[in-house]
Amino acid sequence: MQYERVIEQAMRDIQDLLWANLPPAPNLPDDRTVACLRAVVGVPDVQRAIEHGNDTALSFVLRAANRILSETEMPAPALLHLLWGIMDERELNRLWGVRQKFA
């Protein structure tokens, strides 16, 4: 199995879901977004990639997202805030080819 491809697709899916939740007019409510994100990381191939994939930057971020999403007592807005904290890092955006404007 090509874990790198699975990891990259899972990361893109997570990013797409987070962007769909952005204000001012989120397409998904917070609770639904978290449920969808948990579904992404819960896919058996993704879980295998998390456990057995190479230690790349993307795999570390996916593992962190999986850990955050495993929290069941935290409210959805807090989970989303934590996810944005790891998904909107400068180096991760550089890996994705996202240009950022810095003041």
Secondary structure by P-SEA (a helix, b strand, c coil): ccaaaaaaaaaaaaaaaaaaaccccccccaaaaaaaaaaaaacaaaaaaaacccccaaaaaaaaaaaaaacccccaaaaaaaaaaaaacaaaaaaacbbbbcc
